[in-house]
Amino acid sequence: MKQNSATYAAMAQELAICTRGLTKQFDRHIAVNDMDLEVEMGEVYGLIGPNGAGKTTLIRMLATAEDPTTGEIYINGDRLLRDQSNPTLKRRLGYLPDDFPLYDDLTVWDYLDYFARLYQLRDPRRTQRLHEVLELVQLTNKRNSQISTLSRGMKQRLSLARTIIHEPILLLLDEPVSGLDPIARMQFREIIKTLQSAGMTILISSHVLSDLAELCTSVGIMELGFLVESASLKDLYQRLSRQQILMSTLENTDALVAELKNHPQVQGWELLPSSGQVRVDFAGDEKECATLLRAIVAAGIPLTEFHCTQEDLETIFLKLDHKQAS
């Protein structure tokens, strides 16, 4: 049974983001379909899905840049009203789209000062805030440089500084590390961790799932406008990620494979020709993993590697995507 708006509002008081029946339709195409999304306060929530899944449309609706066709949105317990501009609520949001333009002829300081004035920050707080965000994004030594002279990574950090200049409580990031090199991505990740530790709620979409696995407390997986999975990262790993063990031996692998067949928790194995390792799918816990190791050693098999790991977020996503497709 559908609950009424008053019930939703009461539930939403404890959430940073709460949507009910959120739908966006463009002509005959439904980009976001009847979505119920819940994001706890203080979370870093990762949004995953292929191109065309509806991630950008969802983020634009949350950022008030796009009106929903139907449904309700609550931000920190306040309902986002379609027929009003919601100026107070908008001032509590920070939105970084994947294609926001920079003004190359401005200096870094003047660019940030311009946006701080748009958000009606007044001195001395405005100047103090500019120094704070420049230090956070590690651009203090570039404050007098023209934006045209910055690297791509610096420009993206500057865009993030612009997005948080007004101290939002909710940060919405759409593909913020697209096109960045590994060092620039690492710098961006560290900034996000700092913002989360300061209590900010962050929703971030990205195709770089290794970054999301390091940053996020929860993830949502979208497919064709539907939210097909939403869970804490820990829960997702427990339910959908198989434990794996990588093994190597000084001898050929025949004896090792023969020993593996004696253990019921071993669900399968695969020889990795490039490395000579054996990858084992294992259903047991840590204690049973230790028991397996002792049995292999007792059998006289000279192991050089025994490493327990889990399937990563990318593997989980691909499995879910394949399941949806079939």
Residue pairs with C-beta under 8 A, 6 or more apart in sequence:
3 20
5 72
5 79
8 18
8 20
8 72
8 74
9 74
9 77
9 79
11 18
12 18
12 74
12 77
12 79
13 77
14 40
14 41
14 77
15 38
15 39
15 40
15 41
15 74
15 76
15 77
16 39
16 40
16 41
16 42
16 43
16 75
16 76
16 169
16 170
16 201
17 37
17 38
17 39
17 45
17 62
17 73
17 74
17 75
17 170
17 201
17 203
18 37
18 38
18 39
18 73
18 74
19 35
19 36
19 37
19 62
19 71
19 72
19 73
19 74
20 36
20 71
20 72
21 34
21 35
21 36
21 70
21 71
21 72
22 32
22 34
22 35
22 36
22 37
22 58
22 61
22 68
22 70
22 71
22 72
22 73
23 30
23 32
23 33
23 34
23 35
23 68
23 69
23 70
23 71
24 30
24 31
24 32
24 54
24 57
24 58
24 61
24 66
24 68
24 69
25 31
25 69
30 225
31 54
31 57
31 225
32 54
32 57
32 58
32 61
32 68
32 225
33 54
33 224
33 225
33 226
34 71
34 226
35 58
35 71
35 225
35 226
35 227
36 227
37 58
37 220
37 227
37 230
38 230
39 45
39 201
39 203
39 218
40 201
40 217
40 218
41 76
41 201
42 196
42 199
42 200
42 201
43 201
43 202
43 216
43 217
43 218
44 192
44 196
44 201
44 202
44 204
44 215
44 216
44 217
44 218
45 201
45 202
45 203
45 204
45 216
45 217
45 218
45 219
45 220
46 204
46 205
46 206
46 212
46 215
46 216
46 218
46 219
46 220
46 233
47 55
47 58
47 59
47 203
47 204
47 205
47 206
47 219
47 220
47 222
48 205
48 206
48 209
48 212
48 219
48 220
48 221
48 222
48 313
48 317
49 55
49 205
49 221
49 222
49 223
50 223
50 321
52 224
53 222
53 223
53 224
53 225
54 222
54 224
54 225
54 226
55 174
55 205
55 222
56 97
56 98
56 174
56 205
57 66
58 222
59 95
59 97
59 172
59 174
59 203
59 205
60 66
60 97
61 67
61 68
61 73
62 73
62 75
62 93
62 170
62 172
62 203
63 93
63 95
63 172
64 80
64 86
64 89
64 90
64 93
65 95
65 97
67 82
68 82
72 79
72 80
73 79
73 80
74 80
75 89
75 92
75 93
75 170
76 92
76 169
76 170
78 89
80 86
80 89
91 119
91 166
91 168
92 168
92 169
92 170
93 168
93 169
93 170
93 172
94 163
94 164
94 166
94 168
94 170
94 171
94 172
95 163
95 172
95 174
96 159
96 160
96 163
96 171
96 172
96 173
96 174
96 176
97 174
98 174
98 175
98 176
98 178
100 159
102 111
102 147
102 155
102 158
102 159
103 111
103 114
103 147
104 146
104 147
104 148
105 146
105 147
105 148
106 114
106 146
106 147
107 143
107 144
107 145
107 146
107 147
108 134
108 139
108 142
108 143
108 144
108 145
108 147
108 150
108 158
109 130
109 134
109 143
109 144
111 147
111 158
111 162
112 130
112 133
112 134
112 158
112 161
112 162
112 165
113 126
113 130
115 162
115 165
116 126
116 129
116 130
116 165
116 166
117 126
119 165
119 166
121 129
121 165
121 166
129 165
129 167
130 165
131 140
133 161
133 164
133 165
134 140
134 143
134 161
136 161
136 164
136 191
136 194
137 157
137 158
137 160
137 161
137 191
138 157
138 187
139 154
139 157
139 158
139 161
142 150
142 154
147 155
147 158
150 158
151 184
152 179
152 180
152 181
152 184
153 180
153 181
153 183
153 184
153 187
153 188
156 176
156 177
156 180
156 184
156 188
157 187
157 188
157 191
159 176
160 173
160 176
160 188
160 191
163 171
163 173
164 171
164 195
164 200
168 200
169 200
169 201
170 200
170 201
170 202
170 203
171 195
171 200
171 201
171 202
171 203
172 203
173 192
173 202
173 203
173 204
173 205
174 205
175 205
175 206
175 207
176 188
176 204
176 206
177 184
177 185
177 188
177 206
177 208
177 211
178 206
178 207
180 188
185 208
185 211
189 211
189 214
189 215
192 202
192 204
192 215
193 215
195 202
196 202
196 215
204 212
204 215
204 216
206 212
209 312
209 313
209 314
209 317
210 312
210 313
210 314
212 219
212 313
213 233
213 312
213 313
216 233
217 232
217 233
218 230
218 231
218 232
218 233
219 229
219 230
219 231
219 233
219 236
219 313
220 227
220 229
220 230
221 227
221 228
221 229
221 230
221 317
221 320
222 228
223 321
223 324
228 320
228 324
229 236
229 320
231 239
233 313
236 313
236 316
237 310
237 316
240 311
240 316
240 319
240 320
241 310
241 311
241 312
241 315
241 316
242 267
242 281
242 282
242 283
242 310
242 311
243 281
243 282
243 283
243 284
243 289
243 308
243 309
243 310
244 279
244 280
244 281
244 282
244 308
244 309
244 310
244 311
245 279
245 280
245 282
245 289
245 292
245 306
245 307
245 308
245 309
246 277
246 278
246 279
246 280
246 305
246 306
246 307
246 309
247 256
247 277
247 278
247 280
247 296
247 303
247 305
247 306
247 307
248 275
248 276
248 277
248 278
248 303
248 304
248 305
249 255
249 256
249 278
249 301
249 302
249 303
249 304
250 302
250 304
251 301
251 302
253 271
253 276
253 278
255 299
255 301
256 278
256 296
256 301
257 269
257 278
259 295
259 296
259 299
259 301
260 266
260 269
260 278
260 280
262 295
263 292
263 295
265 282
265 283
265 284
265 288
265 292
266 280
266 281
266 282
266 283
266 292
267 281
267 282
267 283
268 280
268 281
269 278
269 279
269 280
269 281
270 278
270 279
271 277
271 278
271 279
272 278
272 279
277 305
282 288
282 289
282 292
282 308
284 291
284 292
286 308
289 308
293 303
293 306
296 303
296 306
297 303
